[in-house]
Amino acid sequence: MDQTSAPIYEALEKLRRDRVVHFDVPGHKGGRGNKELLQFLGEKCLKADVNSMKPLDNLNHPVSVIKDAQNLAAEAFGAKSCFFIVNGTTAAVQAMIMSACKAGEKIIMPRNVHRSAINALIISGAVPVYVNPGINKRLGIALGMSVSDVEEAIRQNPDAKAVFVNNPTYYGICSSLQRIVEIAHRHNMLVLVDEAHGTHFYFGEDMPVSAMKAGADMAAVSMHKTGGSLTQSSILLCGENVNSDYVRQIIGLMQTTSPSYLLLASLDIARKNLSLHGAEIFRRAVELSQYARNEINKLGGYYAFSTEIIDNDTVYDFDLTKLSINTRDIGLTGIEVYDILRDEYGIQVEFGDLGNILAVISTGDRPMEIERLVSALYEIKRLYSREPVGMFDLNYINPDVVYTPRQAFYSNKKTVPIKDSKGEISGEFVMAYPPGIPILAPGERITEEIIEYIIYAKKKGCLLMGTQDIKVENINVVEG
């Protein structure tokens, strides 16, 4: 295959040159019908925002240019097959779980999954067998899964259909993926990998092992996060053990029938760019991240952690492009530093939690901007630091699971104030976003520790969501 080609992009360019007259949707007709939108996005962008037609193929039944683009991506990522996803990696994660498990079938997974995975359990009726991740108390973060814990979960649940792995986590933590794959396959279980933050593993040098190279069966990859495609575009990779035609049917249950060709073309072009220049792109990203990490650690008070936390168990490897910075020693939560950086210094980082901030570094960053971040962190320490008294130690609380997410979500519920909900069973989510990992998921018992965590997170400025009550003051709990 010719990795220098981009079939979807090339088909769109041909369509533009052919000057086709459009009596189809979208109604803006290349922007002529919406002058303000045309001025905002530009003529070339809006003329590429077209509907599925024969020359452009159909995402739900690809036979020409989309099929060719997906085949090129499969080759580039070392997969048997690849599907372009325009509903975000959420749809890719849900397609993985729904392809592997039917209602009532078990799936082994860490509890610190993105909400999309638990949503898939609600939709499909699959039953989670949670493996509690490791915990780093110094950083207050959940880590990867221990191989021994996965083995024990498999031993106790030999009828499970799949093992689900976060790799890497939001913070850059990687599990021993190859070992987990070996064990799961030995017990005839599929391995599904949420690789939302791992596009660069496929193209960078000296990176943690990618899902496909580790022998995983499916991987959901957010090309838009570190691969350079447009926001909301993603890919789903499949290995040899997967019936890709069945996966395509599952994807068709939830993916739009009106896919954006802007998103599809961006996936096509991003794959081409990574295939040709990926090693150079991510070498530069690592250099920038390492420089920033070293400079930040020289400031004192902050801890930009890296490979030194590897323990060959719950931290088997670390993604050096993730600039994860612990802020607790300056007496500020991550979300407080996040807000100050944005509001006072015009710097937007990826997220802040109760003890850390995350800056995503890519080849699009420049040394000048790294210096600006380091300088801002120095100033924040000088102006705002205080004694770290009364701060929460952890961003993750091991759950007490009483019902499956599906049972609890569709149960009869009553509404109670969160502050008075101790001992009740949650019928909905509570999570800070980003990163979108639930503090509380449907079916889990509400404890005093969880209530205190929610109140503290709100006080510190975390954006909490998931409850019907948009103010997150009340929560729906299971009746009876």
C-alpha positions in Angstrom: 0.0 0.0 0.0 1.1 3.6 -0.7 1.2 5.4 2.6 1.8 8.7 0.7 -1.8 8.6 -0.6 -4.9 9.9 1.2 -7.9 8.5 -0.6 -10.6 10.4 1.1 -8.8 13.7 0.9 -8.0 13.1 -2.8 -11.6 12.3 -3.6 -12.8 15.5 -1.9 -10.3 17.5 -3.9 -11.5 15.9 -7.1 -15.1 16.7 -6.2 -14.2 20.3 -5.6 -12.4 20.6 -9.0 -15.4 19.0 -10.8 -17.6 21.8 -9.6 -20.6 19.6 -8.9 -23.9 21.3 -8.5 -25.5 20.2 -5.2 -29.1 19.5 -4.7 -28.4 17.4 -1.7 -27.6 18.1 2.0 -26.1 19.9 3.8 -28.3 22.9 3.3 -25.6 25.5 3.6 -24.5 24.6 0.0 -20.8 25.1 0.5 -21.4 28.1 2.8 -23.6 30.1 0.4 -26.6 29.6 2.6 -24.9 30.8 5.8 -22.6 33.8 5.3 -21.5 34.1 8.9 -20.5 30.4 9.0 -18.6 30.9 5.7 -16.7 33.8 7.1 -15.9 31.9 10.3 -14.7 28.6 8.7 -13.8 29.5 5.2 -15.0 28.5 1.8 -12.6 25.5 1.4 -13.7 24.0 4.7 -17.4 24.3 4.0 -17.1 23.0 0.4 -15.6 19.9 1.9 -18.5 19.5 4.3 -20.5 17.2 2.0 -22.9 14.2 2.2 -22.1 10.6 1.3 -22.3 10.0 -2.4 -20.9 7.4 -4.8 -17.5 9.1 -5.5 -17.0 9.6 -1.7 -18.1 6.1 -0.5 -20.3 5.4 2.6 -18.8 5.0 6.1 -21.4 2.4 7.1 -20.8 0.3 4.1 -17.4 1.3 2.6 -16.4 -0.2 -0.8 -14.1 2.4 -2.3 -12.2 5.5 -1.0 -13.2 5.0 2.7 -12.3 1.3 2.5 -9.0 2.2 1.0 -8.3 4.8 3.6 -9.2 2.4 6.4 -6.9 -0.3 4.9 -4.1 2.1 4.8 -4.6 3.0 8.4 -4.8 -0.7 9.4 -1.4 -1.3 7.7 0.1 1.8 9.3 -1.1 0.7 12.8 -0.2 -2.9 12.3 -3.8 -4.1 12.6 -5.9 -6.6 10.6 -8.6 -4.1 10.1 -9.5 -0.5 11.0 -12.7 1.5 11.3 -12.9 5.3 11.1 -15.1 6.6 14.0 -16.7 10.1 13.9 -18.6 9.8 17.2 -15.4 10.1 19.2 -13.5 7.4 21.0 -16.5 7.0 23.2 -18.2 5.1 20.2 -15.1 3.1 19.6 -14.9 2.0 23.3 -18.6 1.1 23.3 -18.2 -0.9 20.0 -15.4 -2.9 21.5 -17.3 -3.9 24.5 -20.6 -4.6 22.6 -18.7 -6.7 20.1 -17.0 -8.8 22.7 -19.9 -9.2 25.3 -23.6 -9.9 25.1 -26.1 -9.1 27.9 -25.2 -11.0 31.0 -21.7 -11.9 30.0 -18.7 -10.8 32.1 -15.9 -8.5 31.3 -12.9 -7.9 33.5 -11.9 -4.3 33.7 -10.2 -1.7 36.0 -12.7 0.6 37.8 -10.8 3.7 36.8 -12.2 3.5 33.2 -13.6 6.4 31.3 -17.4 6.8 31.6 -17.8 5.6 28.0 -16.8 2.0 29.1 -19.4 2.0 31.9 -22.0 3.5 29.6 -21.3 0.5 27.3 -22.2 -1.8 30.2 -25.5 0.1 30.7 -26.4 -0.2 27.0 -25.2 -3.8 26.5 -26.0 -5.4 29.8 -22.5 -6.8 30.1 -21.4 -7.5 33.7 -18.2 -5.9 35.0 -15.7 -7.7 37.1 -13.7 -4.8 38.5 -10.0 -5.0 39.2 -9.0 -2.2 41.5 -6.0 -0.4 40.1 -2.8 0.3 42.0 -2.7 3.5 43.9 0.3 5.9 44.3 -0.5 7.7 47.6 2.3 10.3 47.0 0.6 11.4 43.8 -2.9 10.5 44.8 -3.6 8.8 41.5 -4.9 5.4 40.3 -2.3 3.4 38.3 -2.5 0.4 36.0 -3.7 -3.2 36.8 -1.4 -5.6 38.5 -0.8 -8.8 36.4 -1.4 -10.9 39.5 -4.8 -9.1 40.1 -5.8 -9.8 36.5 -4.8 -13.4 36.9 -6.9 -13.8 40.0 -9.9 -12.1 38.4 -9.6 -14.6 35.5 -9.2 -17.5 37.9 -12.4 -16.5 39.7 -14.3 -15.7 36.5 -13.3 -18.3 33.9 -16.5 -17.5 32.0 -15.5 -13.9 31.3 -15.4 -13.0 27.7 -12.9 -10.2 27.7 -10.3 -8.2 29.6 -10.5 -4.4 29.2 -7.3 -2.4 29.8 -6.6 1.4 30.0 -3.3 1.9 28.3 -2.0 4.5 28.9 -4.1 6.2 31.6 -4.6 9.9 31.5 -1.5 10.4 33.6 0.7 8.3 31.2 0.7 5.1 33.3 1.0 1.8 31.3 0.1 -1.7 32.5 2.1 -4.8 31.5 0.0 -5.2 28.4 1.8 -8.0 26.7 1.6 -10.2 29.8 -2.1 -9.4 30.3 -2.7 -10.4 26.6 -0.8 -13.7 27.1 -2.8 -14.6 30.2 -6.2 -13.6 28.7 -5.6 -15.5 25.4 -4.5 -18.6 27.3 -8.0 -18.5 28.9 -9.8 -17.8 25.5 -10.6 -14.2 26.5 -10.3 -11.2 24.2 -8.2 -8.2 25.2 -9.8 -4.7 24.5 -7.6 -1.7 25.0 -8.7 1.9 25.6 -5.8 3.5 23.9 -7.3 6.9 23.6 -4.1 8.6 24.6 -1.7 6.3 22.8 -1.7 7.1 19.1 2.0 8.0 19.3 2.9 4.5 20.6 2.5 3.2 17.0 4.9 5.7 15.4 7.3 7.1 18.1 10.7 5.7 19.0 11.3 3.9 22.4 7.6 4.3 23.3 5.6 1.9 25.5 4.3 -1.1 23.5 1.2 -0.4 21.4 -2.0 -2.5 21.7 -1.6 -4.1 18.3 2.1 -5.0 18.8 1.2 -6.5 22.2 -1.3 -8.8 20.5 -4.5 -7.2 21.8 -7.6 -8.0 19.9 -9.2 -4.5 19.7 -8.0 -1.0 20.5 -9.8 2.4 20.5 -7.4 5.1 19.5 -8.1 8.9 19.8 -6.3 10.1 16.7 -7.4 13.7 17.6 -5.7 13.6 20.9 -2.1 13.1 19.9 -2.3 12.1 16.2 -3.2 15.4 14.7 -6.8 14.8 13.3 -9.8 16.9 14.1 -11.6 16.7 17.5 -14.1 13.8 17.7 -12.3 11.7 15.1 -11.0 8.3 16.2 -10.2 4.8 14.9 -11.0 1.3 16.1 -8.3 -1.3 15.4 -9.0 -5.0 15.2 -6.6 -8.0 15.3 -6.7 -11.5 13.9 -9.1 -13.0 16.5 -11.9 -10.6 15.7 -14.7 -10.9 13.2 -14.4 -7.4 11.7 -17.6 -7.7 9.7 -19.5 -8.3 13.0 -17.7 -5.3 14.5 -18.8 -3.2 11.6 -22.4 -4.1 12.3 -22.0 -3.2 16.0 -20.5 0.2 15.0 -23.5 0.7 12.8 -25.8 0.5 15.8 -24.4 3.7 17.3 -22.5 5.7 14.7 -24.1 8.4 12.7 -25.4 7.8 9.1 -24.3 11.3 8.3 -20.6 11.3 8.9 -18.5 14.5 8.6 -16.1 14.3 5.7 -14.1 16.9 7.4 -13.5 14.4 10.2 -12.9 11.5 7.8 -10.4 13.5 5.7 -8.6 14.6 8.8 -8.1 10.9 9.9 -6.8 10.2 6.4 -4.4 13.0 6.3 -3.2 12.5 9.9 -2.5 8.8 9.2 -0.5 9.8 6.1 1.5 12.4 8.2 2.2 9.9 11.0 3.3 7.2 8.6 5.8 9.5 6.9 6.9 11.7 9.8 5.7 10.1 13.0 9.1 9.2 14.4 10.4 12.7 14.0 7.1 14.3 15.3 7.1 12.3 18.5 10.9 12.5 19.1 10.4 16.3 19.2 7.4 16.0 21.6 9.4 13.8 24.0 12.3 16.3 23.9 10.0 19.2 24.8 8.2 17.3 27.5 11.5 16.1 29.1 12.9 19.7 29.0 9.7 21.0 30.7 9.8 18.2 33.3 13.4 19.0 34.2 12.8 22.7 34.5 9.6 22.3 36.5 11.3 20.0 39.0 14.0 22.6 39.5 11.4 25.0 40.8 10.8 23.0 43.9 7.3 22.3 45.3 6.1 20.7 42.1 6.8 17.1 41.1 6.7 16.4 37.3 6.9 12.6 37.6 8.3 10.3 35.0 9.9 6.8 34.6 11.2 6.8 38.1 7.7 5.6 39.3 7.9 2.4 37.2 7.7 -0.6 39.4 7.2 -3.3 36.7 3.8 -4.1 38.2 1.0 -1.5 38.4 3.3 1.0 36.6 5.0 -1.2 33.9 5.9 1.7 31.7 5.4 5.5 31.4 4.5 7.8 28.5 7.1 10.5 28.4 4.9 12.8 26.3 2.5 13.2 29.3 3.6 16.2 31.4 1.9 15.2 34.6 2.6 17.6 37.5 1.8 17.0 41.1 1.0 20.3 42.9 0.2 19.2 46.5 3.4 20.4 48.0 2.7 24.0 47.2 -0.7 23.6 49.0 -2.8 23.9 45.9 -5.0 21.4 44.2 -4.4 20.7 40.5 -7.7 22.3 39.7 -6.7 25.5 41.5 -3.4 25.7 39.5 -5.4 24.8 36.3 -7.7 27.8 36.9 -4.9 30.2 37.8 -2.9 29.2 34.7 -5.9 29.9 32.5 -7.4 33.0 34.2 -4.2 34.8 35.2 -1.6 33.6 32.6 -3.6 32.6 29.5 -2.4 29.0 29.6 -4.8 26.2 29.0 -3.6 22.8 30.2 -5.6 19.5 29.6 -7.0 19.1 33.1 -6.5 19.6 36.8 -7.7 17.2 39.5 -7.3 17.3 43.3 -3.5 16.9 43.2 -2.2 17.2 39.7 -2.3 19.0 36.4 -1.7 17.5 33.0 -0.2 19.3 30.0 -0.3 17.4 26.7 2.8 18.0 24.7 2.9 17.5 21.0 5.0 18.6 18.0 2.7 21.6 17.7 4.1 23.1 20.9 7.1 25.5 20.8 10.0 26.0 23.2 8.8 29.6 23.9 5.4 28.2 25.1 7.2 25.7 27.4 9.2 28.5 28.9 6.0 30.4 29.4 4.4 27.5 31.3 7.5 27.0 33.5 7.6 30.8 34.3 3.9 30.8 35.2 4.3 27.8 37.5 7.2 29.6 39.2 5.0 32.7 39.7 2.0 30.7 41.0 4.3 29.0 43.6 5.6 32.4 44.6 2.3 34.2 44.8 -0.2 31.5 45.9 1.6 28.6 47.7 0.6 27.7 51.2 1.0 24.9 53.7 -0.6 21.7 52.3 -3.0 21.3 55.2 -6.4 19.6 54.9 -5.9 18.4 51.4 -7.4 15.2 50.0 -4.8 12.4 49.5 -6.5 10.5 46.6 -8.3 11.1 43.3 -9.7 7.5 43.3 -11.8 5.6 45.9 -12.2 1.8 45.6 -16.0 1.2 45.0 -18.4 -1.0 46.8 -20.4 -2.5 43.9 -23.9 -3.7 44.8 -25.7 -3.8 41.5 -24.5 -3.9 37.9 -24.5 -0.5 36.2 -27.4 -1.5 34.0 -29.5 -2.8 36.9 -29.0 0.4 38.9 -29.4 2.9 36.0 -32.8 1.4 34.9 -34.1 0.8 38.5 -36.8 2.7 40.3 -35.0 5.7 41.9 -35.6 8.4 44.4 -33.8 11.7 44.8 -31.9 12.6 47.9 -29.4 15.4 48.8 -25.9 14.2 48.2 -24.9 15.2 51.8 -27.6 12.9 53.2 -27.0 10.0 50.8 -24.6 7.9 52.9 -25.4 4.1 52.6 -27.6 4.6 49.5 -26.9 2.9 46.2 -26.2 5.3 43.4 -28.5 5.2 40.4 -26.4 7.6 38.3 -22.8 8.9 37.8 -20.8 11.6 39.6 -17.6 12.4 37.8 -15.1 15.3 37.4 -14.6 16.2 33.7 -12.0 16.0 32.5 -10.9 13.2 32.8 -14.3 11.6 32.9 -13.5 8.8 35.3 -16.5 8.3 37.6 -16.1 9.1 41.3 -19.4 7.2 41.6 -21.0 4.9 39.1 -24.5 3.4 39.0 -24.8 0.4 41.3 -22.1 1.6 43.8 -22.7 2.3 47.5 -22.3 5.9 48.6 -19.9 6.2 51.5 -19.0 9.1 53.8 -15.6 9.3 52.0 -17.3 9.7 48.7 -19.6 12.4 50.0 -16.6 14.3 51.4 -14.8 13.9 48.2 -17.6 15.3 46.1 -18.1 18.3 48.5 -14.3 19.0 48.5 -14.1 18.7 44.7 -16.9 21.2 44.2 -15.4 23.6 46.7 -12.1 23.5 44.8 -13.7 24.2 41.5 -13.8 20.8 39.8 -16.5 20.6 37.1 -18.7 17.7 38.3 -21.4 16.1 36.1 -23.4 13.0 35.6 -26.4 13.6 37.8 -29.8 14.7 36.6 -29.4 17.6 39.0 -27.1 19.9 37.0 -26.0 21.6 40.2 -24.8 18.2 41.6 -26.5 18.9 44.9 -28.9 15.9 44.7 -28.5 12.4 43.5 -30.8 9.7 42.3 -30.5 6.5 44.3 -31.9 3.0 44.0 -35.2 2.6 45.8 -35.8 -0.3 48.2 
